[in-house]
């Protein structure tokens, strides 16, 4: 599947929205989380790599 082309402004807006949603639930996004999410949104890593790293960060995988 071809990655969706997003601008940095779009990516920043998406991250801000995600942070706001987490804040409503009383949670926070770490810098490490944010960088991983941005890498995926930029198309720098695959979905498979994103999930692998996310599981490692959560100490699940």
C-alpha positions as CSV (number, residue, x, y, z in Angstrom):
1,X,0.0,0.0,0.0
2,X,1.3,3.4,-1.0
3,X,1.8,5.8,2.0
4,X,-0.4,8.8,2.3
5,X,1.6,12.0,1.6
6,X,1.1,14.4,4.5
7,X,2.6,17.8,5.2
8,X,4.5,18.6,8.4
9,X,1.6,20.9,9.4
10,X,-0.9,18.0,8.9
11,X,1.3,15.7,11.0
12,X,1.7,18.2,13.7
13,X,-2.1,18.8,13.8
14,X,-2.7,15.1,14.0
15,X,-0.3,14.7,16.9
16,X,-1.8,17.7,18.7
17,X,-5.3,16.1,18.4
18,X,-4.0,12.8,19.7
19,X,-2.4,14.5,22.6
20,X,-5.6,16.4,23.4
21,X,-7.6,13.1,23.3
22,X,-5.1,11.4,25.6
23,X,-5.2,14.4,28.0
24,X,-9.0,14.1,28.2
25,X,-8.4,10.5,29.4
26,X,-5.8,11.6,31.9
27,X,-2.9,10.2,29.9
28,X,0.2,11.7,28.2
29,X,2.2,11.0,25.0
30,X,5.9,10.7,25.6
31,X,8.5,12.2,23.3
32,X,9.4,8.7,22.2
33,X,5.8,7.9,21.4
34,X,5.5,11.2,19.5
35,X,8.6,10.5,17.4
36,X,7.5,7.0,16.5
37,X,4.0,8.2,15.5
38,X,5.5,11.0,13.4
39,X,7.9,8.5,11.7
40,X,4.9,6.4,10.7
41,X,2.8,9.4,9.5
42,X,5.8,10.6,7.4
43,X,6.1,7.2,5.8
44,X,9.5,6.6,7.2
45,X,8.6,3.3,8.7
46,X,6.1,0.5,7.7
47,X,3.1,-0.4,9.7
48,X,4.8,-3.6,10.7
49,X,7.9,-1.7,11.9
50,X,5.6,0.7,13.8
51,X,3.8,-2.1,15.6
52,X,7.1,-3.9,16.4
53,X,8.6,-0.7,18.0
54,X,5.4,0.2,19.8
55,X,5.2,-3.3,21.4
56,X,8.9,-3.0,22.3
57,X,8.3,0.4,23.9
58,X,5.3,-1.0,25.8
59,X,7.6,-4.0,26.9
60,X,5.1,-6.4,25.4
61,X,6.9,-7.7,22.3
